[in-house]
Amino acid sequence: MSTMRLRGKTALVTGAAKRIGREISLALASRGADIAIHYRASSAEADQLAFELAGLGVKSWRIKADFDRASELS
């Protein structure tokens, strides 16, 4: 996967603010992908990740949603 070039692509990573989702986000960003950061309650961690992603030269968007609530799915 290290030879993949993802510049110009965007990845939606659910649960991106913490743990495995965070590491996946950083790995994809290190290969050039922009990241849509999904989080439910971890806004501070999502903000920190967005800051780190900017340092890698990629764009990011924070998306707050609880997927257990149908009203937040649209």
Buried (B, 14 or more C-beta within 10 A) or exposed (E): EEEEEBEEEBBEBBBBBBEEBBEBBBBBBBBBBBBBBBBBEBEEBBBBBBEBBEEBEBEBEBBBBEEEEEEEEE
